[in-house]
Amino acid sequence: MSDSRPVRVLIATAGFGDGHNTAARGIAMALEERAESLIIDPSAEAAPRFNNLLRATYRFITTYLPRTWEKIYDGVEQRDFSQQKFPFRHRMQQAFTLRVNKFDPDIIVSTFPLYPYFFEHYVQNGGRPRPVITVVTDSIEINASWRKAPTDFWIVTDEETKKCMEAKQIPGDKILNIGFPVNPLLNTLNPLSPSSSTNPFRVLYFPTASKTAISETARAILEDRQWPTELTIVLGRNLRRLYRAARNIKRCYPGRVRIKGWSRKVPQLLCQHHLVVGKAGGATVHESLAACCPMLIRHLVPGQEEGNLELLRKIGGGSLADTESTLAAAMDALLNDQGSLWRQQKKSLSLRARPNAAESAASFILETAFQDQHTTKQK
């Protein structure tokens, strides 16, 4: 890093779930006027077709065969990722190395657990060392691929996660409890307050790819409610697959259902709704937390998402509702007694919300880069 140019931050991510990309974008946005950043996805760049197939397989297994994924996830504990060989690893390493050499970053930030191993290999083969910061996008249940990563620091989502990692013999001064780097826009918005009217009670739903689940979920939210409820369905990447089912739901409940495809206004939607219903992915859980919006978990991927549910429960901001009957019961519980449970959950979430986490992460990243520059000059 020279005095004539801004700090360069290389942010490496992957498209397996939304959490890695959401964290990468949040950090890049927070760095916009403070540094030069570049987001890369070496997996997609090295082998686009294989990467798309792998992502589709991941979505299928986690949606329809969660117990199979649990076995795969548990097997990670026994692997040495510095030596692990898998299809296209060499090409992914080459893509990563090419990006590092071309961009010439001052610091590496990884929101996916494998890339610190790639940078370690890069340095072992003569590349210039730089600081590496790993942003852990899961909570509490942190597997070996994250914990064993050759990194200088880990940024984690909460104090419980930090304690769990310390229990695995990771030095506490290497773990930064900063929070999940959500979209910085959340730090400028005003969520509904605990005293807000719940008439109507607005629910924001992020469905999985299951056509059956979307119909059951809508029915549990909208039917036989003693309190007026409205539903916004954000289809995202499932737009083509689920649009017809969502349209049928809208027809069944006139004036009570809105359908959105891929929306850039998720932060605003979170702050405008009373409740989120969706899967326990890191991005959804922590964006809901940052917006102080209680959440009911409709789908849980065993392994990495179990910790996200545990965090919500510890905070008192959500629970598991993975069947139509448990979702309906949870809705009733939230709305009984003029919404007293919902109001209490809002208050609990407000004590733990970190809508400024991306800015805090960006500050720490820049501080680390500057310290490395100072140390290098002294040598």
Secondary structure, DSSP 8 states (H G I E B T S, - for coil): --TTS--EEEEE---SSSHHHHHHHHHHHHHTTTSEEEEE-HHHHH-HHHHHHHHHHHHHHHHH-HHHHHHHHHHGGG--TTT---TTHHHHHHHHHHHHHHH--SEEEESSTTHHHHHHHHHHTT-----EEEE--S-S---HHHHT---SEEEESSHHHHHHHHTTT--GGGEEE------GGGGGS----TTS--SSEEEEE---S-HHHHHHHHHHHHTT-SS-EEEEEE-GGGHHHHHHHHHHHHHHSTTSEEEESS-S-HHHHHHH-SEEEEE--HHHHHHHHHTT--EEEEE--TTTTHHHHHHHHHHTSEEE--SHHHHHHHHHHHHHHHHHHHHHHHHHHHHH--TTHHHHHHHHHHHHHHHHHHHHHH-
